[in-house]
Amino acid sequence: MSGINAKEFIDELVFCLNEEDVVKAKALLQFASDADVDADVQRKALIELAKGPEKIVFPLLEYLIKVDISNPKIQESLYELILDKAFGNIDLVIKYITQNEKKARLLFLKAAGDLILTDTAPTLQEIITQEKDADILVAAISSLGNLRLSESLPLFADMANQPDKAIQQAAIFAIAEMGSNDAVDKLLGFIGEDEQINKFAVDALAEIQDLYALDKLTTLLSSSITIVRDTAIDQLMKLGNKATPILTKAFQNAEADYLVHLVTTLGYIGDPAAITPILDIVNTQPEDANIRQAAYEAMERIPSPKTAISLVQGLQDPVEAVRMSAARAIDKNLSKALVAGLRNVVREGSADSKNAVAALIDSDASNIFNFLVEEESFLELAGTYVATKADPNTRNAFLKQMSGIGQKEFAESIAQKVTENGEPENKEAQIFVVDDSKMMLKLYQNKLTALGFKPITFDRPEDAIPQIIQKKPNLVITDLNMPNISGLELTREIRKKYSRQDLPILMITTQSDFVEEKEGDIKVNDTVLTKSGINMILHKPFTDDEFHKAIDSFITP
């Protein structure tokens, strides 16, 4: 304390309260700041105030709000005292939310909502329609939302169209407080051109969490608006296992893009209950390779003994990315049945056998090698692939493991062949690759290394952004749909510093957001590309030739 006796301070405050002397009490409380008394004395002062009558304590609380108190526990205790005295005192609450200075009004507005003081609704509605201060408006909207009165819905809808983003956000989340089907439909109606409102609407929708709201949230995975779709994915992931039945139910009659997002989201959630419906998709062998790949990636994230036969089947898929996804899933789902199936595939010595072994090696599916190393056919196929086609990092990791499991002579013979053949010439251009799928990162690494590049990969966009801004690579390759930060959001961050001419961005995606169809011909929408800041779109699945041409268009050999 700064020269103030604690006991005398409290005794004087008690005397003022007993005498109902508001003027002297206010004069005393001006010394209640952090600079004059410590937290213990502040706490004791609040305890004494709690004993006083509302007509005396309310003006003192209003005055105390203005005092410089930085301790969060004391601030919390002060607000708890406001709640205690406000309960059952509607007239005084209305007075304090309409007639006092801003700081006090904000606290009492919050109290009106937290205490669900329904009788304050007409006053709150009047404040919302007449107030000009944005902070007061936000507080009033939030409090009225807590009252959950259906008649307030039109007012909130009107306020959601105000230009101030904080007011929009408060109004949209107030609508979510209604929790009704009408509120859900109203939130869906806000989805459109404005990205921030789109995000507010989806986040608010996720807070309702009844079956109707969850069903509508799930359908947003089919949205053509990237921010809507990505925000819905993030929210469904947060809901966890609760979302699984809704997501799997949506499989029926889902179009390709929608089904990919449904399966991917289930993979991120990781609920074992999703395995059977995902296996049902795989076993139908959908024509779209992106669906097959999404299913195998989900099975990697949700290990289960049920998946053995389907995973072996995935190694024989005609699309490389699908094979690698199946290979990574195999590494997390090893079983006797799975090992037996793999041995049979390897022993065939067919083109499918070569592709299967290559996928296992390229995807770093290292656990399975312990069970295949005694197969002569595996060593032969693996040796040929590693010596002639595997990128150096993959090759070195494979040979190191082979040495560690008793195949040192085999590893040395492959290393000798590589030395005799020589390494490909490295290109100086720097390429950064961003994708939340570690399998896709590995695929890009393999392909770029084969072209002579040494790519730098990131599975978290938030890690990639500062590195891109600082180092300015020659090319950025990114996925579109990623948790937390989408490819479009990553692009916007890059474009704050580098133009499309300064730093090209190649986006590779399963999504048809940037595609338009005219008279049967499908082409990339150049207008949307320019607006987004992306230089080129490459759609999955792509061929090696398509990938090479895309890279060559940005980096001259």
Secondary structure by P-SEA (a helix, b strand, c coil): cccccaaaaaaaaaaaaaaccaaaaaaaacccccccccaaaaaaaaaaaaaccaaaaaaaaaaaaacccccaaaaaaaaaaaaaaaccaaaaaaaaaccccaaaaaaaaaaaaaaccccaaaaaaaaaaccccaaaaaaaaaaaaaaccccaaaaaaaaaacccaaaaaaaaaaaaaaccaaaaaaaaaaccccaaaaaaaaaaaaaaccaaaaaaaaaccccccaaaaaaaaaaaaaacccaaaaaaaacccccaaaaaaaaaaaaaaccccaaaaaaaaaaaccccaaaaaaaaaaaaaccccccaaaaaaaaacccaaaaaaaaaaaaacccaaaaaaaaaaaacccaaaaaaaaaaaaaccccccccccccaaaaaaaaaaaaccccaaaaaaaaaaaaaacaaaaaaaaaaaaaaacccccccbbbbbbcccaaaaaaaaaaaaaaccbbbbbccaaaaaaaaaaccccbbbbbcccccccaaaaaaaaacccccccbbbbbbcccccccccccccccccaaaaaaacccccccccccaaaaaaaaaacccc
